[in-house]
């Protein structure tokens, strides 16, 4: 069973009550909260090849992980953990971006430490189908069930269906948590976005449900 993060649950209940009484506007609240979440705006900007298989990340950097002209940005902390991802607008992968006969931008994904485990996938923070590249700044070791069939897959399905139906996804944010500074395997993911003007949140542990 997925562990409950009670602080997040209680906070969410309070927000729902305040929004229900008209005290808070959910979109305004989202903007205020996420602007405070990102403590990495002064990170050094570097470039990384979209399909680099290197699992090593530099510390305190900002990297564009969007394919083509997409502006999806990933941030690392002082030990090179991938801790924050943002995108002003998410756009679907298009057929003309792919080599003939291929369904992915890259033949393989970055070998981030931890992905050698038989129970952990090379999981995209922003999916390939949503314009995310395969280098180490968009990959974390993610529980295989969560990535393929669980909460991560469900979130990606929601995003694709929204966009396939001519919807819009903006203000995408991902906060990635770890149990300690020695690991590259996350313990928890928190995703937020505005989908067709509505605030959406997806929070889940990095474990099988």
PyMOL commands that set and color helices and strands:
alter all, ss='L'
color gray80, all
select helices_A, chain A and resi 6-20+26-37+95-97+128-130+144-148+151-164
alter helices_A, ss='H'
color red, helices_A
select strands_A, chain A and resi 44-46+61-64+72-76+82-89+120-124+139-143+169-177+188-195+198-205
alter strands_A, ss='S'
color yellow, strands_A
deselect
rebuild
show_as cartoon
